[in-house]
């Protein structure tokens, strides 16, 4: 009888864990949809700051969204070279529960035509990351990438590209970035060149250089 009892207990525990996990993601989805609706209908109070650095081509903006005095959303956009970044943070009770980032990389490439001639085309690579958090811990991390070229007849859209679940080794960096950006709610950006490098992510830029053969 002992093995049977053990199997039953294990099954009940696994079922309960699965139910709890589904409940957590259901809660994240509801909070995300509510914040999106408030943002899209221009209901939340906003504080927007644009910045640039005279010593480089770096430029960007930070937008905070509040429901009353409670922070609900942060959008950080910035451009470095041929890479445009957009980081979105979704907040509930002062805790990050979802982070979404998109990195667009553009460059030119040669493509061989059916005639054998080479044609110069514009290429846009898109990388997306999604991090789900519970009580300050990453519980799921996803990644996707897709490419569009100027000679494509039909544009590839993110809705038709499947997310891939990956290790959450970058989740801590997302949490740290959220903490740093949160501190700028009450600070004026006097010199954008002094902004912490940890709020930017140069990995896609390095990836572009490796793909295109640039230095």
FENDAHU-V874646 format. One record per residue. N is the residue number from 0. SS is DSSP state (H for helix, E for strand, L for the rest). PHI is phi in radians with two decimals (none if undefined). Layout:
# FENDAHU-V874646
n={N;N}
ss={SS;SS}
phi={PHI;PHI}
This chain:
# FENDAHU-V874646
n={0;1;2;3;4;5;6;7;8;9;10;11;12;13;14;15;16;17;18;19;20;21;22;23;24;25;26;27;28;29;30;31;32;33;34;35;36;37;38;39;40;41;42;43;44;45;46;47;48;49;50;51;52;53;54;55;56;57;58;59;60;61;62;63;64;65;66;67;68;69;70;71;72;73;74;75;76;77;78;79;80;81;82;83;84;85;86;87;88;89;90;91;92;93;94;95;96;97;98;99;100;101;102;103;104;105;106;107;108;109;110;111;112;113;114;115;116;117;118;119;120;121;122;123;124;125;126;127;128;129;130;131;132;133;134;135;136;137;138;139;140;141;142;143;144;145;146;147;148;149;150;151;152;153;154;155;156;157;158;159;160;161;162;163;164;165;166;167;168;169;170;171;172;173;174;175;176;177;178;179;180;181;182;183;184;185;186;187;188;189;190;191;192;193;194;195;196;197;198;199;200;201;202;203;204;205;206;207;208;209;210;211;212;213;214}
ss={L;H;H;H;H;H;H;H;H;H;H;H;H;H;H;H;H;H;H;H;H;H;H;H;H;H;H;H;H;H;H;H;H;H;H;H;H;H;H;H;L;L;L;L;E;E;E;E;E;E;E;E;L;L;L;L;L;L;E;E;E;E;E;E;E;E;E;L;L;E;E;E;E;E;E;E;E;E;E;E;L;L;E;E;E;E;E;E;E;E;E;E;L;L;E;E;E;E;E;E;E;E;E;E;E;E;E;E;E;E;E;E;L;L;L;L;L;E;E;E;E;E;E;E;E;E;E;E;E;E;E;E;E;E;L;L;E;E;E;E;E;E;E;E;E;E;E;E;E;L;L;L;L;L;L;L;L;H;H;H;L;L;L;E;E;L;L;L;L;L;H;H;H;H;H;H;H;H;H;H;H;H;H;H;H;L;L;L;L;L;L;H;H;H;L;L;H;H;H;L;L;L;H;H;H;H;H;H;H;H;H;H;L;L;L}
phi={none;-1.04;-1.04;-1.15;-1.06;-1.09;-1.12;-1.10;-1.08;-1.09;-1.12;-1.10;-1.12;-1.13;-1.12;-1.11;-1.08;-1.11;-1.11;-1.09;-1.14;-1.10;-1.11;-1.11;-1.20;-1.11;-1.15;-1.09;-1.07;-1.12;-1.13;-1.07;-1.11;-1.13;-1.12;-1.07;-1.11;-1.17;-1.18;-1.15;-1.64;1.02;-1.50;-1.42;-1.23;-2.09;-2.30;-2.10;-2.35;-1.86;-2.51;-2.65;-2.17;-1.19;-1.48;-2.65;-1.54;-1.13;-2.69;-3.04;-2.66;-2.25;-2.13;-1.93;-2.15;-2.19;-1.80;1.24;-1.81;-1.67;-1.17;-2.11;-2.73;-2.28;-2.11;-2.09;-2.06;-2.79;-2.14;-2.29;1.07;-1.74;-2.17;-1.98;-1.93;-2.53;-1.95;-2.08;-2.12;-1.98;-2.17;-2.51;0.94;1.17;-2.05;-1.29;-2.02;-2.70;-2.33;-2.21;-2.34;-2.34;-2.16;-1.84;-2.09;-2.22;-2.80;-1.89;-2.54;-1.67;-2.26;-1.41;-1.51;-1.08;-1.33;1.73;-1.33;-1.76;-2.12;-1.45;-2.22;-1.53;-2.10;-2.23;-1.73;-2.13;-2.07;-2.21;-2.28;-2.32;-2.09;-1.94;-2.17;-2.44;0.95;1.41;-2.10;-1.26;-1.98;-2.85;-2.37;-2.31;-2.50;-2.64;-2.56;-2.71;-2.24;-2.19;-2.13;-1.11;-1.64;-1.22;-1.28;-2.14;-1.31;-1.37;-2.00;-1.05;-1.09;-1.82;-1.98;-1.34;-1.27;-2.01;-1.29;-2.28;-1.12;-1.70;-1.24;-1.72;-1.14;-1.11;-1.12;-1.14;-1.12;-1.15;-1.11;-1.07;-1.09;-1.12;-1.11;-1.04;-1.20;-1.51;-1.11;-2.00;-2.03;-1.57;-1.50;-1.36;-2.43;-1.11;-1.16;-1.65;-1.08;-1.03;-1.17;-1.25;-1.55;-2.04;-2.21;-1.67;-1.01;-1.05;-1.10;-1.11;-1.14;-1.08;-1.09;-1.22;-1.28;-1.56;1.36;-1.54;-1.90}
